[in-house]
Amino acid sequence: MEKTISGMLGVLWEVFMDVVIEDGVPLPGRRTERKDYPHGRMEVGQSFLSQRDYASESALAYRMGKLHGMKFSVRKVEGGVRVWRTA
């Protein structure tokens, strides 16, 4: 079956036609810190051990550092991944 642009647009149109547009739904507030993410409460020199994988913890440390104006270092260690606040 050959897919054409007009055929794909038709499918997209059908999907969007099922969307209900509403008024007066309040926007929830932003979450700036989760209780299981201690980054915002850390002092320079403190660290914690995480069971998340290295890539996830590195990305999270980067995002939390930008959010809180801090710097973190992440290393694989025995027992998991350790995150240090460095600045």
N, C-alpha and C positions, 0 to 999 in steps of 0.2 A: 504494500500500500504506500503510495507516494504521498509525502506530506507537503502541502503547499502553504504558503504564507496566509492565503485567505482561509484555508482550512484551520490553521492554528489560531488565527484571529477569531474565527467562529467559536472555537472551543473556549478561548479566553473570555469571549463575550458572554457565553453561557455561564461560566464560573462567576463572573462579576455580576450577572443578573440575579444571582442567588444571595448577594450581599444585602443586608438590611442596614440602612443608614439611619442613625438615631440622633436625637437632640437631647441635651441636658444630662448626659452621662458625665459625672465628675471625673477629672483626671487624678489618679492616685499620686501621692507624694513620692519623691525619689527615695530610694534606699541608698544610703551612702556607706553603710557598713553592716555586714552580717555578723551575728554573734560567733559563728564558727570561723571567721576570718579575723585573727588577732592583730593584723598588720597595723591598724590605726592606733592601737594601744601600746605598741612596743616602744621601748627606749633604745637608743644607740647601744650596741653591744649585746642586746638580748637576742635569743633565737628560739625556734620551736621546731619540733620534728613532725613531719607530715607523712601521711600514707598515700597522698596523691602521687601521680606519676610526675617525673621531672619536668616534662614539657608543660603540663597544666599548671604546676606550681610556679614555674618561671614566668609564664604569661600572667598569672594572678599577681605575683609579686611586682611585676612591671606596672600593671594597671593600678594596684593599690598604692604603689609609690607615686605615680602621677596624681592620683586622687588626693593623697595626704601630704604631698610634698616631701617624701622620704625616699631613701634608696635602700635596696635589699640585695643580698647575694644569696644564691641558691646553689646547693651542692648535693650530689648523691652521697649518702653515707650509709653505713651499716644500719639496717632497720628502717630505711625510707629515704626521705629527702629533708634536709635541714635548711631553714630559711633564717638568715641573720639580718638584722637592721644595721646598716653600715653608715647611714647619715640621715 
